[in-house]
Amino acid sequence: MVWKVYLIELLLVKTPTRLGERGIQMIYAIMYGLTIGAVLYLISIGLSLTFGTMRVINFAHTITYTIGAYILAASVNDFGIPFLWGGILAVLIAASVGYCIERFIIRRLYGESLDYTFIATFAVFLIGVDIVKWVWGVYPKPLSDPIGKSIDFLGFVFPVYRIFVILLAILVFFGLELFIRKSMVGKIIRAALDNKEGVRCLGIRVEKYFSIAFVLGSALAAVGGVLYAPITAVHPYMGLNVLLLCFAVVLTGGMGNLRGTFFASFILGMLISITGRFWPAGSEIVVFIAMAVVLFFRPIDI
């Protein structure tokens, strides 16, 4: 009986002490890395869909991420709208912006050289950033944790909100798996990922389903912006900071590979967080090193 009491005490009370300072830092780095990975997944999945089907290098993708974060901040801070309803409003507006980008710009670039898509979408991104600065200014917008509670597990204190973000990303992953595999729209998108021309030869208007995939990706990017807004500062260039990381995720996981994107997001998120704890200057460098290693052994053809 004594050894059971001692074991419980060892696990619940003395765990952080036994791990030491570096061990404690590692545990918290893992938690933060899972949070980063969850947000990267929500943003990157849209890039994976559009890059894999349309062969469009969409640099405007993360402007919906930025707009989602700003609409949420404005809803909560300026109008007193609850976080949940502000988040839903932000996702709907950002998805509408994504539809307009696809309908009036990207749809005209299908089949064109990648150079055109690169220039056009990057121009859209810069215009979007300037509009954000014009509407909301250049100063960061703070947003507090909407839950504001923590749980104590084995002596470690973890914010409930970050756990919620991780679980939501996992739920989105399984939801997308069901959507892609079970629904007719998902099956057509999945087939287009493998053989776009073959699907077109069946008489299916592939562009229509491209639009659905694009709007879905824009909405998920906005969800990422909404969820990450209370964790980081909301500022006009936040989309630029995450854009290259998202492309690294897509290239590492495989273009159009939805499962690969999921696992690559969490792996690279962990690399960013753990490296940042012990070597802050190299926190993002390791992402591109990992991407280079993957591409060395598995080059892509675009």
N, C-alpha and C positions, 0 to 999 in steps of 0.2 A: 504493500500500500504506500509505503514511503517513497519507493522509486517512482510510482505513478505521479505523486504530488510533485516530486522533483522534476520529472519530465515536463509536466505542464508548466511549471515555473520557468524552466529553461526555455521552452518554446515561446510562451506568451510574454514573459517579462524581460528575459535577458537576451533575446535574439539580436536586437540592434547592438547591444554591448559586445556580444561575442563576435559579430561581424567586423567590428572596427569601423573607422571613419570611411575608408575606401569602400568597404562592403556596403555601408549604408548609402553612400553616393551612387554605387552601382545599382542598387535596388530602385532608387528614385529615378535614375537615368533610364532604366528599363521601362518604368511607368510612363515617363515623359516620351520615350521613344515610341511606345505603343500609341500614344496620343497623336504624335506627329505622323506615324504611319497611317492611322485611321483617316486623318485629314488629307494626306497625300493620296490615299486610295480614292476618296470621294471626288477629288479634283481630277486625278489621272485617268479614271475609268472612262470619262468622256473623250479624252484625247486618244485613248486606246481604241475606242469605237470608231472615231472619225478618221484617225490615222490608218487604222486597219482596213476600213472599207473604202473611204474616199481618196486615200493617198493625198490628203490635204494637211500641210503643216500649218496648223491653226494657232498662231500666236495670239489671237484674240480670245482664246478660250478662257484665260484667267481673268478677263475683264468682268465676266459674270460672277466670278468668285469675289472680286472687289466690290462690285455693285451689291451683291447679296449682303456682304458685311456692312456696307454703308447704309443700306436701307434698314437693316436691323438696328444699327446704332441710332439712326434718326428716329425710328419708330419708338424705341425704348426711351431714349434720352430726351427727345424733343416733344413727343406726343403722348408719352406715358402709356403706350400700348404694351401689354404683357409680352414677355419674351417669346412664348410659343406662337402667338398670333403675329407678332412682328416677324418672326422667322418664316412663317408660312407666306406672309405678304412679300418678304424679300425673295423667296424662292420663285414665287409666281412672276414677279416683275423681272427677275434675272432670266428666267426661262423665256419670257416674251422678248427680251433683248436678244437672247441667243437665237430665237426664231427669226428675228429681223436680220441678224447678221448672216444667217444661213440663206434666207430667202432672197436678199437683195445683193449679197456680195459673193458668198462662197459658192452658191449654186451656179454662178456664172463662170466659176473657175474649174469645174469638173472636167477632167481630161487635159487641162492645161499644164504647162511646165510648173514644177515645184517652185521655180523662182518667182512666178507670178503670185502663187498662193502665199509665199513667204512675205513678199513685199506688201501685198494687199492686207493680209491679216495683221501684220505688225503695224501698219498704218492705222488700222481700226483700233488696235490696242492703245496706241499713242493718243488717238483722238478720244478714246474712252477715258484715259487717265486725265486728259485736260478737262473733259466735261466734269469728271469727279472733282477736280480741283476748283473748277468754276462754281459748282453747286455747293460743295461742302468745305472748301478751303484746303489749305495744305497742312494744317496742324492735325496731329493724331487725335482720334476720338476714343476715349476710354469707355470700356463696357465691363460691368462687374459680372462675376459668376452668378448665373441665374438661380442656382441651387444653394450655393454658399454653405454646404455641409461637407464633412469629411468622415471617413470611417477609420477606425483603428484596427489594424490586422497584424497580429504578431509583433506589436510594438511599433509598426509603421503607420503613418497617417497619410491616407490617400484621399484626394478630393473626389467626391461622388461625381462631380460633373465630368471629370476626365474619364472615369470608368464608364459613364453614360456614353461619351463620344466613341470610345472603343467598341462598346457593345452595339451601338447604332451602326457603325461601319460594318461590323460582322453581319448584322441583320440585313443591311443593304446588299452585301455580297450574296447571301443566300437568296434574297429576293430577286436579284438580277439573274442568278442561276436558274431559278424557277421560270422567270419571265422569258429568258432566252431559249430554254429547253422545252417549255410547255405551250407557250402562246404562239399563235400563227405569226404575229409580227416578229416575235423573238426568233422563231425558226428561220424566217426570211433574212433577218439581220445576220444571224449566225451563218447561213449559207452564203451571204454576200461577203462575209469575212473570209471565207474559203475560196469562193469563185464568183466574183462579181459579174463577169461577163456571162457565165453559165446561167445565173439567175435572170439576167436581162433577156437571154435567149428564150426563156420560158414565157415571155410576155409580161413579166412583172415590172412595174415602174419602180426601179430600184431607188431613184431619186426621192420618191415619196417616203420610203423607209429610211433613207439617209437623213431626211429632215427629222423624223421621229427620233432617230438615234442621236442627232445633234442636239435637239431640244432636251432630251433626257440627260445627255452629258452636261449641258449647260445648267440644268436644274440641280444635278448632283454637285457640280462645282459651287453653285450658290449655297447648297447645304453645307459644303465644306467651309465656305466663308462665314456662314452663320455660326457654325459650331466653333470655329477657331477664333472668332472675334472676341469672346471674353477671355481668351488665353493670351492673345497678342494685341498689339496696338493696331487699330484700324487706320490706315494711311493710304494715300493715293497710289503708292508704288508697291503695295503689298503683293499685287499680282505678279509684278516683275520678279520679285524675290523668289516666288514659288514656281515660276514658269519653267525654268531650266531644270529644277528638281523633278517636275512632273514629266518632262521629256526624258530625263534619266530613268525614271520609273518605267515608262512605256518601253523604252529601248531595252532595259534590263529584263523586264517581264515578257517582252515579245509583243510586237504590234498586233492588236486584235486578240491577244491572249488574255481573256478576262481573269482567269485564275492566276496566270503569271503576274498580272498587274497587281492583284491582291497581295500575293506573297512578296513581290518586289517592294511594294509600298511599305510594308511592315519591316522588312529586312533593312531597307535603306533608312527608314525612320529610326530604327535602333542604332544604326551606324552613326547617324547624325547626333543623336542624343548622347550615346556613350563616348564618342570622340569629343563632343563638346564639353563633357565633364572634365576630361583630362588633357585635352589639347584644343581649346576653343578656336584657334586660328584654322584648324584643319577639319572642322566639323562638316563643312560642305565639300571639301576637297575629296574626302573618302568616297563620297557618292559617285563622283565622276571617275575615280580610280576603279571602283567596283564595276561601273558601267563599261569602262574601257576593257577590263578583263573579260567581261561577258561577251562583248562584241569581238574581242580577239579570237575567241573560240567559237563564236556563233555570229558571223557577220550577217548583216541584213541587206536585202535588196529592195530599194525604193525606186 
